[in-house]
Amino acid sequence: EILARVAARMGDPDRAIAALHKLLSTPYSGAFGFGVPLTPALLRLDPMFDPLRNDPRFQKLVASTALKRR
């Protein structure tokens, strides 16, 4: 998750989205083991991911993850 956040903020959307895709496709309990998983809501609201908001790949990832969790 940290890699995705840093890549997003540093302007590397390819790396950020690849990391998010991997995180969202495997069981994961959040950075540093705090037990706060990465969710579609967090992706939509967290300002760290603002640089990815207009990327169609990010939008698709958020939407598809939200559908899987219903």
C-alpha positions in Angstrom: 0.0 0.0 0.0 2.8 2.4 0.8 4.4 1.8 -2.6 1.0 2.6 -4.3 0.7 5.8 -2.2 4.3 7.0 -2.9 4.0 6.2 -6.6 0.8 8.1 -6.9 2.2 11.2 -5.2 5.4 11.0 -7.3 3.6 10.9 -10.6 4.0 7.3 -11.5 0.5 6.1 -12.1 1.5 2.9 -13.8 3.3 1.7 -10.7 0.6 2.9 -8.3 -2.2 1.2 -10.2 -0.2 -2.0 -10.6 0.4 -2.0 -6.8 -3.2 -1.3 -6.0 -4.4 -4.0 -8.3 -2.1 -6.5 -6.6 -3.2 -5.4 -3.1 -6.9 -5.6 -4.0 -6.7 -9.0 -5.5 -5.1 -10.7 -2.5 -6.1 -10.9 1.2 -4.6 -7.8 2.9 -5.1 -6.2 6.3 -3.6 -2.8 5.8 -0.2 -1.1 6.0 1.9 -1.9 9.0 -0.6 -4.5 10.2 -3.0 -2.0 11.7 -6.0 -4.0 10.4 -7.4 -1.3 8.2 -7.8 -2.8 4.7 -7.7 -0.9 1.5 -11.3 -0.5 0.4 -13.1 1.2 -2.6 -14.3 3.9 -0.2 -10.7 4.6 1.0 -9.5 4.8 -2.6 -12.2 7.3 -3.5 -11.7 9.5 -0.4 -7.9 9.3 0.4 -6.2 12.5 -0.9 -3.0 10.5 -1.5 -4.7 9.0 -4.5 -5.9 12.3 -6.0 -3.3 12.2 -8.8 -5.0 9.0 -10.0 -8.6 10.1 -9.9 -8.9 10.9 -13.6 -7.1 7.8 -14.8 -9.6 5.4 -16.4 -7.6 2.4 -15.0 -8.0 3.7 -11.4 -11.7 4.4 -11.9 -12.2 0.9 -13.3 -10.2 -0.7 -10.4 -12.3 1.2 -7.8 -15.6 0.3 -9.5 -14.7 -3.4 -10.0 -13.5 -3.8 -6.4 -16.6 -2.2 -5.1 -18.8 -4.6 -7.1 -16.8 -7.6 -5.8 -17.3 -6.6 -2.2 -21.1 -6.4 -2.4 
